[in-house]
Amino acid sequence: MEDYMKLEDEVYSIKNRVIELEKSSAISHVEFLSVKNDLSDIKASLSWVIKLIIGALILAIIGFALGGGLVIV
């Protein structure tokens, strides 16, 4: 009878561990999705920053050329 009680306690312990692992896995999955969405937002913002910098450089070059550029006298 004592062996049966030990086995029952061990099965109960294993079930609790499995439940905790499932909870941990679910939380990790939600956090992963959140990080994935944040990374996507950062990539989109970085793309626009690069576009703005390139546009500013192009405008600066055009302004320099229209303003006379390098005039060698």
Secondary structure per residue as TSV (DSSP state, phi and psi in degrees):
chain	resnum	aa	ss	phi	psi
A	1	M	-	360.0	-35.6
A	2	E	H	-65.9	-38.3
A	3	D	H	-62.6	-39.6
A	4	Y	H	-62.0	-41.3
A	5	M	H	-66.1	-40.3
A	6	K	H	-62.9	-44.9
A	7	L	H	-63.1	-40.8
A	8	E	H	-63.5	-42.1
A	9	D	H	-64.5	-39.1
A	10	E	H	-67.4	-41.4
A	11	V	H	-62.9	-42.8
A	12	Y	H	-61.1	-43.3
A	13	S	H	-62.8	-43.4
A	14	I	H	-65.1	-41.0
A	15	K	H	-60.5	-42.8
A	16	N	H	-64.0	-39.5
A	17	R	H	-64.7	-40.7
A	18	V	H	-63.9	-42.5
A	19	I	H	-61.7	-43.4
A	20	E	H	-64.1	-39.7
A	21	L	H	-65.0	-39.4
A	22	E	H	-64.2	-41.4
A	23	K	H	-63.2	-45.5
A	24	S	H	-61.7	-40.7
A	25	S	H	-64.0	-42.1
A	26	A	H	-64.4	-42.3
A	27	I	H	-64.0	-43.6
A	28	S	H	-61.5	-39.0
A	29	H	H	-64.4	-43.4
A	30	V	H	-64.7	-42.3
A	31	E	H	-64.2	-39.1
A	32	F	H	-61.0	-44.6
A	33	L	H	-63.2	-37.9
A	34	S	H	-64.4	-45.0
A	35	V	H	-63.9	-39.4
A	36	K	H	-61.8	-43.6
A	37	N	H	-65.8	-41.2
A	38	D	H	-62.5	-42.3
A	39	L	H	-63.1	-39.4
A	40	S	H	-62.7	-42.2
A	41	D	H	-64.2	-40.3
A	42	I	H	-65.0	-42.4
A	43	K	H	-61.5	-40.9
A	44	A	H	-65.3	-42.2
A	45	S	H	-65.5	-42.2
A	46	L	H	-63.6	-36.9
A	47	S	H	-60.8	-43.1
A	48	W	H	-68.9	-35.8
A	49	V	H	-62.9	-43.6
A	50	I	H	-63.4	-42.3
A	51	K	H	-61.4	-40.9
A	52	L	H	-66.3	-40.5
A	53	I	H	-65.3	-44.4
A	54	I	H	-64.1	-41.7
A	55	G	H	-62.0	-41.0
A	56	A	H	-65.0	-40.4
A	57	L	H	-64.6	-41.7
A	58	I	H	-63.6	-43.8
A	59	L	H	-63.7	-37.9
A	60	A	H	-64.4	-41.6
A	61	I	H	-66.1	-42.9
A	62	I	H	-63.8	-43.5
A	63	G	H	-63.0	-40.1
A	64	F	H	-64.3	-42.9
A	65	A	H	-67.4	-40.6
A	66	L	H	-73.7	-24.6
A	67	G	T	-82.8	4.0
A	68	G	T	118.7	-20.3
A	69	G	-	61.7	-147.1
A	70	L	S	-88.0	108.4
A	71	V	-	-99.0	117.6
A	72	I	-	-102.6	120.5
A	73	V	-	-104.2	360.0
